[in-house]
Amino acid sequence: MLDKLLEVKNLVVEFATDTGTVRAVDKIDFSVFRGETIGIVGESGSGKSVTSLSAMGLIPQPPGRIADGTITYYDENNDPVELLSLSEKEMNQYRGNEMAMIFQEPMTSLNPVFTCGDQVLEAIQLHLKLDKKAAKEKVLDLFARVQLPDPERIYTAYPHEISGGQKQRVMIAMAMSCSPKLLIADEPTTALDVTVQKAILELMADLKKELDAAVIFISHDLAVIAEIADRVLVMYKGKIVEQGKVADIFQHPQHPYTKGLLACRPPLAYRVDRLPVIADFMKVEKDGNGKAVITEIPASVSAKLSAVRSDPEIRKARLTALYNQPPLLEVKKLNTWFSVKKNFFGKTTDWVKAVNDVSFSVYPGETLGLVGESGCGKTTLGRSIIGLNKPQSGEILYNGKDLLQMTATELQAMRREIQIVFQDPYGSLNPRMTIGAAILEPVAVHGIVSGKKAQKEYVIDLMETVSLRPEYFDRYPHEFSGGQRQRVGIARALALNPKFLICDESVSALDVSVQAQVLNLLLKLQKQRSLTYIFISHDLSVVKFMSDRMMVMNAGKIEELDDADTIYSSPKADYTKRLIDAIPVGL
């Protein structure tokens, strides 16, 4: 029997907001044992991260407060330590030393004005009391253990000078620097490439075994949880609705929310026309006291909603029709390079060839999936087509007209035809503009509709098209969830009635349940409006679901381009095989 390391009892965490008190964690109980990995899954807002921050003593007070409960840590002598009763100074003895945390976004967790080495060095000197020389040697050893290339270079590099995967490894090295007994990993692989994600999961498993540590692994990706965890907790609106061994939960889920989460992920073994969503498995209604009541959808109904496999003959006929027409977009020998080194006279002596001699076509009504690791040139290619990056050479023919030869006036008119949905909807929305104003802006600029009343009605119609309520018109971006903000981005892109949409990692950071809703919406809009998509992602399962053909990029070049199902089942390039092998398949 394993010894207990952490015990959470009756934990209640609340936050004061302008509209009243929100209970983020509602009377939860669970234990973590030495040497095991606990997975916590659930949508954004379910209370996953708040639970982990409570254990680390990192809840900001105010606006937050721990209203009830206990969090007990058992030290090396198995003596209980009540963490919530410790002062900040006392807690610092445990934070970093006994318990460490890897945060979801390493760019915001690392200080941009200090080098990566100095930030890990600080933690080591604080807790282990080593001199600077010994501490530096330990940092370099840690960087080597987390498989960072050229540890000496990374030591002197600033966070902005290394990739996302490398920043995450620096965070892991920092968390592991004092050999903690409990490691909390909060979405440590979200938005990372599958190959980088696989390497980090393997690294964490090795380090856990080496340190005999326990891990709390928080994620909304159930396939990742299935690979790494021994037990799993499923959280929904602040409560634990189900918990148990991973195999039991994944193969025999009992709660309708768990069933919905498991069904939302795009399947790899077969093609479907529509992804199941949480609403197919349960509905949430309020009783007379305003309390939410969950009602399970009968199994016969939810099974019918989930059983939406594609008909191979219908798909075959669709593809034949697609490719018997002239292409809508033709990219010929496109080169988009970035200067990285110049001589004394300002002449470039070294280039990053982000897009390197790339040629392909996209047909009307088609979805062309574009996959590859970070840095392969996917986003640069999309931005070059839309005119946000200026290529060195090549042709981009849209309906036979070269976009690169157009005047500024001609390009502005063409912008009505080609639009882009960005990866980060919050970053692409002006925080000082209401979402109604943000969607309305391109409508007014291009004169799509005249008159304030008619313009507002037009925008509200667009909002309803992407399942946003009319009363949201005067709300600001920070008042919405990630999935809702992404719908705003889609509505704004649709405002000009485009024929061609570039979706750049538009679902990569969304919960699996919200992701399913957005993907279904994109397919629905494609049928309604005869849209053509380039769908960019590093997630092959999502691209396979969305795409007719798939294009794989590596180091600025096209590795292979073929039918999406063919590439997944019979990849020709070794690079593609590595990408597919790295996909977490779960149980």
N, C-alpha and C positions, 0 to 999 in steps of 0.2 A: 504494500500500500504506500503510495507516494505521500510525502509530507505536504501539508497545506502551506502555501506561501502567501496568498492574499485572500481575504474574505470580505465581501461586500454584503451588507445587510440593510434592507429597508431604505436604500438610498433615495433621497428626494432632492433634486436640484431645480431651483426656480430662477427666472430672470425677470427683472422689472422692465416693462416696455411702455411706450406711450399709450398703448391700448389696454394695459393691465398686466397682471402677472402671468407669465407663461411657464408651465411646468415641463421642463425639458427632459427630466428623468423622474419616473414615477414609481417609487417603491420597488426597486429591483434588488434581487439577491442572486449572488453567484460566488463561486470559489475558484481559485487558480492553484494548481498543485505544482510542486517543483518538477522541472523537466518536461512539462507538457506545453502544448500550444493550444490556446483558446482562440477560436475565430468569432468575431462579432460582425454580423451582417445586418443590413437594413438600409433604407433610403436616407437621403439627406434629411436632417431634422428628426431622425428616429431616436437620437440620444447617444449614438455610438461614441462620438468624440468627446462629448460632455462627460460621459462616464470615465473615460481614460484621463481627461484633464482633472477630474475630481480626485482620482487616485494620486496624481502627481502634485496636487495642491496648486493647480494653475488656473482655477476658475477665477476670473476677474470679479472682485467684490468691492463695491457694486459694479455692474448691475446684477451680477449673479449672487446667489447664496445657496449654501447647502442647508436645506430646511430641516432635514431629518436623516437618520441613518448612521452607520458606522463603516469605516474602511480600516480593516486590521491587517497589518503586515507582520509576518512571523520571521524573526531574525534567525541568525545561524544557530542560536541555542534553542530555537523553537519558542522563544518568548514573544508574546503578542505586543505589538506596538500600535496604539490607536492613532492613525495618521491625522485624523481630523482635529485632534486635540493638541497637535504640535504647533509651536510657534514657527514663524518663517525661518528663523535661524536654525532651529532644531530640524526643520524639514529639509534644509539644505544639506544636512548630513546624510540624508537618505536619497535625495534627488541627485541623480548622476552617479552616485556611489553604489547604492543598493538597487535603485530603480532608474531606468533611463527611457527616453522616448524619441522615436523617429517621427518627425512631422510629415504631413502630406506634401507640403510645398517647400522644397529645400531652398528655393531662391529667396523666399521671404523669411526663412528660418536662419539662414546664414547672413551675417553682417556684411553688406557690400563694401565697406571701407577697410576691412581686415582681410589678410590672405587666409586661404583655407587652412594652411598649417598653423598659423597663429591662433585660430579659433579652437582647434582641437588641443593645441598646446596649453591654452588657458585652462581648459577643463582638467587636464592631467595635473598641472601644477597646483590647481586649487584643491583637488581631492587626494592626490598621491604624494604631494610635497616633494617632487623631484626638482633638481636644478634644471636650468634651461637646456643644457647639452643632453642630459639623460632623457628629458621630456621630448626633445626633438627626435632623438633616436627611436623612442617609442612611437611617436607620430608616424615617422617614415615606415616603421615596421607594420603599424596598423594600416597605412595606405597600401602597402604591399599585400597584406592579408585580405583586404577588401578588393583586390585585383584592379587597383587604379594603375593605369599605364604611367610610367615615369614618375614615381612618387616625389622625387626632388623637384620636378617642374610643378606638380600639383601643389606642393607645399608652399611655393612662392606665388602661385596663381590666385587671382581674385575670383570670387564666385561667377562673375559674368564671363570669365575667360574659359570656363569648362562647360561641358554638356550637361543636360538634365540628369542623365544616368550617373555621370561622374559626381555631380553635386549630391545625389542621393547616397552614393557610396561614402562621400565625405561625412554626411550625417550619420551613417551607420558606424563609421570609424569613431566618430565623436561619442555616439551612444555606447559603443563597446569599450571605450578607452579605459574605463575603471572596472571592467569585468562585472557588470551588474547582474544581480540574480533575477531581476524581472525586467524584461524589455517590452515596451509598448510601442507597436508599429501602427501608426494611424494613416491608412491608405498609402503605404510607402511606394507602391508601384503604379498608382493611378496615372494615366496619361503617358506612361513609359512604353517604349517599343516592346513587343513580345520577347525579343531576344534579350534585351536588357533586363526585362522583368524576370525572365527565367534565371538569368545569372544572379540577380539579387535574391530571389527566393532560395536558390541553392546555397548562396553565401550565408544567408540568415540561418538556414537549417544547419550548416556546418558550424557556425559560430555558437549557436544554441547548444549543440552537442559538446563543443569544446569547453564552453563555460558552465555547462550543466545549468543553464538558465531556463526560466519559464518565459513564454511569449504570449502577449495578448495582441492578436493580429486583426486589425479593423479593416474591412473592405466592403464594397458593394458588389464585387465580382465573385460570384459563388464558385466559379471554376478554380480561382486562385485559392479560396478558402479550403476547397476540397483537397487541393494538393498539399497544403502546408499544415492544416489544423488536425488536432486529435478530437476535440469537442467543439461544438458551435452553439452560439447564442443568437437567436433571431430577434431583433428589436423592431418595434413599430410604435411610433408616437410615444416614446419614453418608457415603454414597457417591454419586458422580455416575454414574447408570446410563445416561444418554443425553445427548448435547449436539449442537448443530448450528444451522443457520439455522431461524428460526421456521417458515417455510413447510414445510420438510422434516420437522421434528419433528411439526407439527400435522397435516399431510396424510399422512405416511407414518411413523407411529411404529413403532419396532422393538421396544422393550422392553415386556413385558406390563404393567408398572406405568404406563408412559406411556399405553398404550392404555386402561387402566382409568380413569386421571385424566381423560382426554378424554371418556370415555363417561359419567362421573358427573354432569355438569352437566345440569340439566333443559333439554330442547330447547324452542325457541320455535316452531319451524315445525310441530310436530305434538304430539299428546297421547299420553302413555304411561301404562300402569297401574302400572309399577314402574320405578324408576331402576336402571341397572346399578351395581354396586359393584366395588371392586378384586378381591374374592374371585371374581368371575366370570371374571377374566382370569388370575389367578395364585394359587398356594397356596405358603405358606412352611412348610417342614418343617425339622427339625434332623437333621443327620447323626450318626454315632457319636461325634463329638468335640464335639457340642453347637453346631456352627456352622450358621447358618441357610442353607438352600438353597432358591432360588426355582425353582418349576416352573411353566411356562406352561400354562394351560388350552388344549386344542386349539381352533383357530379355529372349527371347526364347533359346538362346545359354547358358547363365549363369544358367538358371533354369535346363537345361539338364545336365550341368556339376555338379550341386549341388545335383541332384536327383540320388544318387548312393547308395541307400539302399541295404543292403545285402539280398540275397535270403536265407531264413531260411533252406530250404532243402539242398542247396549247403553247408551251414555251418555244418549242421548235418552230411552230408556225409564226410566232411573233418575231423570232430572230431572223427567219427567212425574209419576212416583210421589211424588217429594219434595214437589212444589208442589201436589199434590192433597190435602194434609193440613193441619190447622190448624198455625199457627206455634208453635214451642216458646218463642221469645223475641220480644217486641215492645218496641221502644224508640220512645217517642213524645215529640217536641219536647223532647229532653234538652238541658239547659244545665249545663255545668260550667265555672265561671269562677274565675280566681285574682286576688286583690287584688294590685296592683303599686304602688299609690300611695294614701296616706291624707292627710287634712288634719290640722290641729292638734288637732281633736276626735276623731281616730281613725276618721273616716268615710271609706270608700273612695271615691276620686275617679277611679280608673282601673282597668280590669280587663283581663286577658288572657282572651279568650273561647276557651279551649282546645277546648271542645265547644259548638257554637253552633246550637241549634235542630235537632238531628239526630233523624231518624226512620227506622227500618228494621225488618225482621223476619228471623228465622232459623228454618228449618224442621228438624224432627227428622231426624237423620242427614246433614244438610247440612254442607259446609265453606264458610263465607263468608270470602273473602279480603279483608283490609283493608290498603290500600297508601297511600303518601304520603311526603313528605319529613319529616325530623325537625322537630318543632314543629307538625305539621299537626293533632295531636290524637288520633292512633291509640292511643297507650298510655294517655292520659287516659280515652278512651272505654272501653277494656278494664278499667281500674281502677275506673271509675265503675260498670260493670255488676257487678263482683265485690264492690263495697262498700269499696274501698280509697281512693277519692276520693268526697267528698260533693257531689252535684250541687246546683245552686241550684233547679232546677225540672225538671219533666218526669215521665215515667213509664217504668219498666222492668218490664214484665210477663213473668213466667216461669210458664208453664202457667196464665196468666190472673191470677196474683197479683202485686201491685205490690211489688217488693222495697224500694222507698223508703218504704213505709208499714209495714213489718214492725217488730216489736219486736226487741231484741237476741237474745232467746231464739229467736224464729222465724228470725232471720237465721242463727244458729249452726246450726240444723237444716238450713237451705237450703244452707249451705256444703258439705254432703255431695253436693249435686246439681251445684254449679258450682265448678270449680277453675281455677287458672291455672298455666301453665308460664312462668317468668320468662326474660328474655333472658340474664341472667348467672347460670348455675347455681352458680358458686363464691360469688358475693355473696349468694345466697339460701339457701345451706347454712351451718349453724353449724360453723365450723372445729374446734370442740371436741367435736362429736358424730360418732360413727361413722355411716356411711351407713345401717347397719341401724337405729340408734336414730332417725335423721332420718325414715326411712320409717315406722317404728313409732309415732312420736309421735302423728300424727293418728288412727291406728287405735285407740290407747289412749284418747285424749281423747273420741272419739265412740263408744267401746264397740263397735266393729265385731266384734272377736274378744276373748274373755276367756281368761285363762290364758297364762302366759309362753311355754310350749312351743307352744301353738297360734298365738300371735301371731308367734313367730319363724318358724314354718312358713309362715304367711300372707305375711310379708314376703319370705321366700326365694322363694316362688312368684311374687310380684310382680317380684322381681329377675330371675328366669329369664324372665319374660314380656318384659322389656325387654333381654334378652340380657346380663345381668350374672351372673357366677358366684356361687354360694352362699358361697364362701370370702371374698368381698369384704365380707361382712356387718360385720366388725369393723375395716374400714379407714376412714381419715379422708379428707375431700374432697381434700386436697392430694396424695394418693397416686394420683389418677386423672387421666386426660386430660380435655380439654374435652368431647369427645363422650361419654365415660363419665359425667361429672358431669351432662350434660344428660339422660342416661338415668335417673340417680338422681332428677332433678327430675320426669321424666315418671312414674316409679314412685311417687313421693310423691303426685303429683296423682291417680293412679289408685287410691290406697290406700282411698279412701272410696267406690269404685264410682260415680263421678260420671256424669251423663248429658251434661254440657256442659263443654267445655274451651276456655279462652282461651289460645292460644299466642302470647306476646308476644315477637316477634323471637327465637324460641327456637333458630334455626339460623344467625343472621346472622353470628356470629363463628367458625363452625366450618369446618374444611377441607372442600373440596368432596366428598371421599370419605366423610368422617364425616357430612356433611350429608345425603348420599344415603341412608346407613343410617338416620338418624333420621327422615327423611321417609317412607321405606318402612315403618318401624316405626309411625309415626303412622297411616298408611293401613291397615295391618294391624290395629291396635288398634281403629280405627273400625269395621271390618267385624265384628270379633269381639265388640265390646262395644256396638255401635249408638250410638257417640259422635257428638255434634254439636260442631263446631269453629267458633270465630272465629280465623282464622289471620292474625296481624299481621306484616307485613314491609315493608321498603322495596325488596326484591328481586322485581321483577315476574315473572321467570322461575320463581322458586320458588313464588310465589303462583298463577301460572297452572297449574303442575303440580298443586298441592294443591287448588285451589278449584273449586267448582261455580259460584258467582257471585263477582264481584269488586266491592268498593266502594272508590272512590277518594276520599280526603279531602284537603282543602287549606284551611288557615287555619281549622280548626274546623268546616268545613261539608263536606257530601257533594257532590263534583263530578259523579259518575255512579255508577250501580249497575246491573249487568247480568250476563249470562252471561260467565264469564271469557274464553272464546275470542272472543266477540263484542267485548268491550272491547279485547282485544289486536289483533284484526284490523281493527276499525272504531271506534276511539275517537272520541267526540263532542266532548269538552271539550279545549280547547287545552292545558290543564295535563296531562291524561293523555297527549296526543301528545308533549309535551316529556319526560315520564317514559319513555315507550317509546323515543323517539329517543335517549335517553341510555344505553340498555342496551348494554354492549360486546358485540358479536356475534362477535368473533374472526375467524378466517379462513373 
